[in-house]
Amino acid sequence: MELNFGCGVKTTFENSGNILISGTTGSGKTYLLQRLISSMPKSGICIVNPKRNDYAGYTTFADIPEVYDGEIVIIDGFECLLPPHKSNDSAIYDLYNIARRNIRIILATQYMKQSLFDKIDVLFPTKICMHVSDSQHAKQILGKKICVPEYEAIIRIKNSSEIIHIDTRKF
């Protein structure tokens, strides 16, 4: 299945593995997810969206379903699934459980603590950094300090040192 990131950048799940998208509020994470979804067959997609908006025509869930037999789980707003002032272990367990069942994951989130990122990093070989608040956040996601300007996304696809820049105004 081909994934279209826009601006001529395409890949497949076989090449990319699971995908992590990170960025500040308003950076275009949801628009990128919508673009990716539009390049996929409609069946077999589970959308987890605690905000319960932005995905007309799709069945959405407020939390990760315990039983799901589809091919792809898309999580928009992972930070909303994390309980405040409590352990994040159940959300991490859910992600690993999905991955163990060979279901592909595309996860979009705002900033997350380094300790949480370290626990899920291995699940997401492809990372996309949208506009972020500082270069340290970009380093957490991409592995190197880099300034991500407004209206830009930076993609590092699995096992590649190449970094791809995309103008998000062209989504």
Secondary structure, DSSP 4 states (H G I P E B T S, - for coil): -EEEEETTEEEEHHHH-SEEEE--TTSSHHHHHHHHHHTS-STTEEEE-TT--S-TTS-EESS--S---SSEEEEE-GGGGSPTTS--HHHHHHHHHHHHTT-EEEEEES---HHHHHHHGGG-SEEEE-S-SSHHHHHHHHSS-----TTEEEEE-TT----EEEEGGG-
